[in-house]
Amino acid sequence: MSVRSAFLWAGAWMALGYAAGNALERVRGHAEQFGKAFALALGVVIAGYVVFKWIQRQRVSAQPEDRSRVGGGAQGPYAIPGAVRIAAEDLEQRHPDLPRDREIVLYCS
């Protein structure tokens, strides 16, 4: 990365911080005005989001067909057509399955 790119990158983030500074000051002003009610509302929203994500995760992990994909049992919707799925620990035993007449691309999924 060149020095010019680094300055451009840092300058963009500093400009964003400067622009958002006014908005943050307004939020702080409202927080002071509403005090504990604002903090309580913010806490309820955060707690609700955490509970929502926990329930969503519990519901997904209870479905056995989804767990088989995580363990590598199925090809999955984003697999490359014609791909050969080999776990890292099975590579030594299954290397004869790999084609020798063409280029091989390794990827993690």
C-alpha positions in Angstrom: 0.0 0.0 0.0 1.4 3.4 -0.9 1.7 6.3 1.6 -0.9 8.2 -0.4 -3.4 5.4 -0.1 -2.8 5.2 3.7 -3.4 8.9 4.1 -6.6 8.7 1.9 -7.8 5.8 4.0 -7.1 7.5 7.3 -8.5 10.8 6.1 -11.8 9.1 5.0 -12.3 7.6 8.5 -11.4 10.9 10.2 -13.9 12.8 8.0 -16.5 10.3 8.9 -15.8 10.7 12.6 -15.9 14.5 12.2 -19.3 14.3 10.4 -20.7 11.8 12.9 -19.5 13.9 15.8 -22.5 16.3 15.6 -24.9 13.4 15.5 -23.3 11.8 18.5 -23.5 15.1 20.4 -27.2 15.3 19.6 -27.7 11.7 20.9 -25.8 12.6 24.1 -28.0 15.7 24.5 -31.2 13.6 24.2 -29.7 11.0 26.6 -29.1 13.7 29.2 -32.6 15.1 28.7 -34.4 11.7 29.0 -31.9 10.2 31.4 -32.8 6.9 32.9 -35.7 6.3 30.5 -33.3 6.4 27.5 -30.9 4.0 29.1 -33.7 1.7 30.0 -35.1 1.7 26.5 -31.7 1.1 25.0 -31.1 -1.8 27.4 -34.5 -3.3 26.5 -33.7 -3.1 22.8 -30.3 -4.7 23.2 -31.7 -7.5 25.5 -34.5 -8.1 23.1 -32.1 -8.5 20.2 -29.9 -10.9 22.1 -33.0 -13.0 23.1 -34.2 -13.0 19.5 -30.8 -14.2 18.2 -30.7 -16.9 20.9 -34.1 -18.2 20.0 -33.3 -18.1 16.3 -30.1 -20.1 16.9 -31.9 -22.7 19.1 -34.6 -23.2 16.4 -32.0 -23.7 13.6 -29.8 -26.0 15.6 -32.8 -28.2 16.4 -33.2 -29.1 12.7 -31.1 -32.3 12.0 -30.9 -31.7 8.2 -29.1 -28.4 8.9 -26.6 -30.0 11.3 -25.6 -32.5 8.6 -24.5 -29.7 6.3 -22.4 -28.1 9.0 -20.6 -31.4 9.6 -19.8 -31.8 5.9 -22.4 -34.4 5.0 -24.1 -32.6 2.1 -22.7 -30.6 -0.7 -24.7 -27.5 0.2 -26.2 -24.8 -2.0 -23.0 -22.9 -2.7 -20.8 -25.9 -3.7 -18.9 -25.7 -7.0 -20.5 -28.2 -9.5 -18.2 -31.2 -9.9 -16.4 -30.5 -6.6 -15.0 -33.4 -4.6 -15.5 -32.8 -0.9 -12.7 -34.3 1.2 -12.2 -33.6 4.9 -8.6 -32.5 5.8 -8.1 -35.6 7.9 -9.2 -37.9 5.0 -6.9 -36.3 2.4 -4.1 -38.8 2.8 -6.4 -41.8 2.2 -8.5 -40.2 -0.6 -5.8 -38.5 -2.7 -6.3 -41.2 -5.5 -9.8 -39.7 -6.0 -8.3 -36.4 -7.2 -7.9 -36.0 -11.0 -4.4 -35.9 -12.3 -5.2 -34.7 -15.8 -6.4 -31.2 -14.9 -5.7 -28.3 -12.6 -7.0 -28.7 -8.9 -8.4 -25.8 -7.0 -8.6 -26.1 -3.2 -11.2 -24.1 -1.2 -12.7 -24.1 2.2 -16.4 -24.1 2.7 
